[in-house]
Amino acid sequence: MQTTTLYFAEGSADKQYGVAIIPVDGGFDVVATYGRRGGAMATDKKNKVGALNAAAATKLYDRVVREKAAKGYRPGPDATAQALVSDVASIAPPVLSAAAAADVAPQLLTPLDEAAAARVVIDDAYWLQRKYDGKRVLLRANGGTVVAFNRKGLPCPIPQPVMDAAMELATLRLLGSGDALASYVLDGELVGEVLWVFDLLSLNGVDTRKLPYSQRYEGLLAILVSLGNIALPIAPTARTRKEKLAMIEDLTASRAEGYVLKNWSHPYTAGRSNSQFKRKFWAEASVLCAGQHEGKQSVAIALLDENGDPIPVGHVTLAPSDEIPPVGAVLSVRYLYVAHVGGSLYQAIYGGVRDDQDASDCSLSQLKYRGQ
């Protein structure tokens, strides 16, 4: 497989663009992946109709590389060949066994309104962590190999520094594992080139999901503090009421997305949780790119009603360095509120393409209206 990885860094922009020639039945595809470096990558097959022969694929590949170079992209360490393979594979995701799928099924947070969150914060049964504004990723290591999974349980690419740290952890002899390579499943949030780890689901063949969160967190401390890799930090945790209130104050001042509350005595259960909650300062929605504005760095956005019909909810402006997403792509946006039914998202902020969600996640039911 022939690949090229290009980068664009200017001001606050830090983008990555990969191009690959992929062998397929009947010839070759030219596939590109793009997005913020370390973030979720969108996938775009450049040959729109049918596979190409080798000469045509090479010609298209070279043209795409030249076009990106003309826009200021420059070669860098080719650390994304594996990511390209994963992205191409995600076009037709592999079928996991029931056991394998359950192994990487995440526990999802239940949202709280302001009043309910205030009551839980002062409850000594709950610990508090920052809610990171990134991409949910679970890491599974076994036999010296590491695979990353998104919140839908599908393999996904991760930045090379995170993969390197995960591989380093997988080769350690941990907690009485003897001569065997360490095996584990970690749960965390990928932000840039850092995976903030907040849970330990298994270690060296032991399923730790049944243990209370306090023990799982102590297990994280035991293995990750000794690893000491900045690409795999542990999510800081406030345990006392004083610590929790101080962390909320700091998160509010820094305009963070919000915070998470976790019952320290409960086990880990896949799906929506009755023991782990979230309180967001900003509202967040997954929306569809409904249209591009020629000559402008903005796109129209829409959500689906109960019949699956797209309903316009305004526009979102992209940074000058952002790639214009294709129509139909799922986008992440943050906003303050919607003034009324049928209104637009107020102060929408673009968060990138979501490769771990699909159109069914873009429903009107997500919306937060003024006063909620």
C-alpha positions in Angstrom: 0.0 0.0 0.0 1.4 3.4 -1.1 0.8 6.2 1.4 1.7 9.9 1.9 1.0 11.9 5.0 1.0 15.7 4.9 0.6 18.3 7.7 -0.5 21.9 7.8 0.4 23.9 10.9 -0.2 27.7 11.0 -1.5 29.7 13.9 -4.1 27.6 15.8 -4.4 25.2 12.8 -2.8 21.8 13.1 -4.2 19.6 10.3 -3.3 16.2 8.9 -4.0 14.8 5.4 -3.3 11.3 4.3 -3.5 9.7 0.9 -3.2 6.0 0.1 -3.5 3.6 -2.9 -5.5 0.6 -1.6 -5.7 -2.7 -3.5 -9.3 -3.8 -4.0 -11.1 -6.3 -6.1 -10.8 -5.2 -9.7 -8.0 -2.8 -9.2 -7.1 0.1 -6.8 -8.9 2.8 -4.8 -7.3 6.2 -3.9 -8.4 7.0 -0.4 -7.8 10.2 1.6 -8.2 10.8 5.4 -8.3 14.3 6.8 -8.9 16.2 10.0 -7.3 17.8 13.0 -4.0 16.1 13.9 -4.8 13.6 16.6 -8.6 14.0 16.2 -11.3 12.1 14.4 -10.5 11.6 10.7 -13.0 11.8 7.9 -12.5 9.4 4.9 -13.0 10.3 1.3 -12.6 7.9 -1.6 -11.2 10.0 -4.5 -12.2 7.7 -7.4 -15.9 8.1 -7.2 -16.9 5.4 -9.7 -15.3 2.0 -9.7 -11.8 0.8 -9.1 -8.8 2.1 -11.1 -6.0 0.4 -12.8 -2.5 0.9 -11.4 -1.6 3.7 -13.8 -4.8 5.7 -13.2 -4.6 5.2 -9.5 -1.0 6.5 -9.4 -1.9 9.5 -11.5 -4.9 10.4 -9.2 -2.7 9.8 -6.1 0.0 12.2 -7.4 -2.5 14.8 -8.3 -4.1 14.8 -4.9 -0.7 15.1 -3.2 0.3 18.0 -5.5 -3.0 19.8 -4.8 -2.5 19.6 -1.0 1.1 20.7 -1.3 0.0 23.8 -3.3 -2.2 24.7 -0.3 0.7 24.6 2.1 0.7 21.0 3.3 4.1 19.6 3.9 5.4 16.0 4.5 6.0 14.8 8.0 6.7 11.5 9.8 4.6 8.9 8.0 2.9 7.7 11.2 -0.5 7.3 9.7 -0.2 4.3 7.4 -1.9 2.2 10.0 -4.5 4.9 10.6 -5.2 5.0 6.8 -5.7 1.2 6.8 -8.1 1.5 9.7 -10.0 4.3 8.1 -10.4 2.4 4.9 -11.5 -0.7 6.8 -14.1 1.4 8.6 -15.9 1.9 5.2 -16.9 -1.7 5.6 -16.5 -2.3 9.4 -15.4 -5.8 10.5 -18.0 -7.9 12.2 -16.9 -8.6 15.8 -18.0 -11.6 17.8 -20.5 -11.0 20.6 -17.7 -11.5 23.2 -15.3 -9.1 21.4 -18.0 -6.5 21.0 -19.0 -6.7 24.7 -15.3 -6.4 25.6 -15.3 -2.8 24.2 -18.9 -1.7 24.8 -18.6 1.6 26.7 -20.5 2.8 29.7 -22.4 6.0 28.7 -23.0 9.0 30.9 -26.5 10.1 31.9 -27.1 13.9 31.6 -28.2 15.9 34.6 -29.9 19.3 34.8 -28.4 22.0 37.0 -30.5 21.2 40.1 -29.9 17.5 40.0 -26.1 18.0 39.4 -25.9 20.3 42.4 -27.4 17.6 44.6 -25.1 14.8 43.3 -22.0 17.0 43.7 -22.4 17.2 47.5 -23.1 13.5 47.8 -20.0 11.8 49.2 -20.7 8.7 47.2 -19.7 10.5 44.0 -16.3 11.5 42.6 -15.9 14.3 40.1 -13.7 14.5 36.9 -13.5 16.9 34.0 -15.6 16.1 31.0 -13.1 16.2 28.1 -14.2 17.5 24.7 -12.8 14.8 22.5 -13.5 11.3 21.1 -14.3 8.3 23.2 -11.7 5.6 22.7 -11.2 2.2 24.4 -7.8 0.5 24.1 -7.5 -3.3 24.1 -4.1 -4.9 24.3 -3.4 -8.6 24.1 -0.4 -10.6 23.0 1.7 -7.5 22.4 -0.8 -5.9 20.0 -3.1 -2.9 20.6 -6.4 -2.1 18.9 -8.4 1.1 19.5 -12.2 1.1 19.4 -14.6 4.0 19.2 -17.9 4.3 21.1 -19.7 2.2 18.6 -17.2 -0.7 19.2 -15.5 -0.3 15.8 -11.7 -0.2 15.3 -10.5 3.3 14.8 -7.2 5.1 14.2 -5.4 6.9 17.0 -2.4 9.2 17.0 1.0 7.6 17.0 2.1 9.0 20.4 -0.9 7.3 22.0 -0.3 4.0 20.1 3.4 4.1 21.2 2.4 4.6 24.8 -0.2 1.8 24.6 2.4 -0.5 23.1 4.9 0.4 25.8 2.3 -0.5 28.4 1.4 -3.7 26.7 5.1 -4.9 26.8 5.5 -4.3 30.6 5.3 -7.2 33.0 2.5 -5.8 35.2 1.1 -6.8 38.6 2.3 -10.4 38.7 1.9 -11.2 35.0 5.2 -13.1 35.1 6.8 -13.5 31.7 3.5 -12.9 29.8 2.9 -9.7 28.0 0.4 -7.5 29.7 -3.2 -7.5 28.5 -5.7 -4.8 29.3 -8.7 -2.8 28.3 -8.6 0.9 29.1 -11.4 3.5 28.7 -10.7 7.2 28.0 -11.2 10.3 25.9 -8.9 11.2 23.1 -8.0 14.9 22.9 -5.4 15.8 20.3 -2.5 13.4 20.8 -3.4 12.6 24.4 -5.8 9.9 25.7 -7.1 10.9 29.1 -7.7 7.5 30.8 -10.4 7.2 33.4 -11.3 3.5 33.7 -9.7 0.1 33.7 -12.0 -2.7 32.4 -9.6 -5.7 32.5 -6.0 -6.5 33.4 -4.0 -9.6 32.6 -7.1 -11.7 32.0 -9.0 -10.4 35.0 -12.4 -8.7 34.3 -12.3 -5.7 36.5 -15.7 -4.3 35.4 -17.4 -6.0 38.4 -15.2 -4.2 40.9 -16.2 -0.8 42.4 -14.9 2.2 40.5 -12.6 3.1 43.5 -10.7 -0.2 42.9 -10.6 0.2 39.1 -9.2 3.7 39.5 -6.5 2.6 42.0 -5.6 0.0 39.4 -5.1 2.7 36.9 -2.9 4.6 39.3 -0.8 1.5 39.8 0.0 0.9 36.1 -0.1 4.3 34.5 1.8 6.3 37.1 4.6 3.8 36.8 4.4 4.0 33.0 4.8 7.8 33.2 3.9 8.5 29.5 2.4 11.9 28.8 0.3 10.5 26.0 -1.6 8.3 28.5 -2.4 10.4 31.6 -4.9 9.6 34.2 -8.0 11.9 34.5 -7.6 14.0 37.7 -10.3 13.1 40.2 -11.8 15.2 43.0 -13.1 13.0 45.9 -14.1 15.3 48.7 -16.8 17.9 48.6 -14.2 20.7 48.9 -12.1 19.3 46.1 -15.2 18.8 43.9 -16.4 22.4 44.3 -12.9 23.7 43.6 -12.6 21.7 40.4 -16.0 22.9 39.2 -14.9 26.5 39.8 -11.7 25.9 37.8 -13.6 24.2 35.0 -16.1 27.0 34.8 -13.4 29.6 34.7 -11.6 27.8 31.9 -14.8 27.4 29.8 -14.4 23.6 29.9 -17.2 21.5 28.4 -18.4 20.3 31.8 -17.9 17.7 34.5 -18.6 14.0 35.2 -19.8 12.5 38.4 -19.1 8.8 39.2 -20.3 6.6 42.0 -17.1 5.2 43.5 -18.8 2.0 44.7 -20.4 0.9 41.5 -19.3 -1.6 38.8 -18.9 -0.8 35.1 -21.9 -1.6 33.0 -22.2 -1.1 29.2 -24.8 1.3 28.0 -26.5 4.2 29.7 -25.5 4.4 33.3 -27.4 5.0 36.5 -24.2 5.6 38.4 -22.2 7.9 36.1 -23.5 11.3 35.2 -22.5 14.4 33.2 -23.3 18.1 33.5 -22.4 20.2 30.5 -21.8 23.9 30.6 -22.3 24.1 26.9 -24.8 22.1 24.9 -23.4 19.7 22.2 -25.1 18.1 19.2 -24.2 15.9 16.3 -25.6 17.5 13.1 -25.5 16.8 9.4 -23.7 19.0 7.0 -26.6 20.1 4.8 -24.9 22.3 2.3 -21.7 24.1 1.4 -21.5 27.9 0.8 -19.5 28.6 -2.3 -16.6 31.0 -1.4 -17.4 30.9 2.3 -15.8 29.1 5.2 -19.2 27.9 6.6 -21.8 25.2 6.0 -25.5 24.7 6.6 -26.4 22.2 9.3 -29.6 20.2 9.8 -31.1 17.6 12.2 -33.5 14.8 11.5 -37.1 14.8 12.7 -39.0 11.7 13.8 -39.7 10.9 10.2 -36.1 11.1 9.2 -36.5 14.3 7.3 -33.8 17.0 7.6 -34.7 20.1 9.4 -32.4 23.2 9.0 -30.9 24.4 12.3 -28.7 27.2 11.0 -25.1 27.5 10.0 -21.7 27.0 11.5 -18.5 28.8 10.6 -15.3 27.0 10.2 -11.8 28.2 10.9 -9.8 29.4 7.8 -7.6 26.3 8.1 -10.5 23.8 8.4 -11.4 21.4 5.6 -14.9 22.0 4.3 -16.8 18.8 5.2 -18.7 17.0 2.5 -22.5 17.2 2.4 -23.9 14.4 4.5 -21.0 14.3 7.0 -21.8 14.1 10.7 -20.4 17.2 12.5 -19.8 17.9 16.1 -21.0 21.4 17.3 -21.2 23.2 20.6 -23.8 25.9 21.2 -25.5 27.8 24.0 -29.2 27.1 23.3 -32.0 27.2 20.8 -34.4 30.0 21.3 -37.6 28.2 20.2 -38.8 25.2 18.3 -37.8 25.6 14.7 -35.0 28.0 15.6 -31.2 27.8 14.9 -28.4 26.9 17.2 -27.2 30.0 19.0 -23.4 30.7 18.9 -22.7 27.3 17.2 -19.0 26.4 17.3 -17.6 23.8 14.9 -15.9 20.8 16.5 -15.0 18.7 13.5 -16.2 15.6 11.6 -17.4 12.7 13.7 -16.3 9.4 12.2 -17.7 7.4 15.1 -21.3 8.5 14.6 -23.8 8.3 11.7 -27.0 10.1 10.5 -29.2 8.3 13.0 -27.4 10.1 15.8 -28.4 13.5 14.4 -31.9 13.8 15.8 -33.9 16.9 16.9 -34.4 15.4 20.3 -30.8 16.4 21.2 -31.6 20.1 21.3 -31.4 22.3 24.4 -33.9 25.1 24.4 -33.5 28.4 26.2 -34.3 28.1 29.9 -33.6 24.3 30.0 
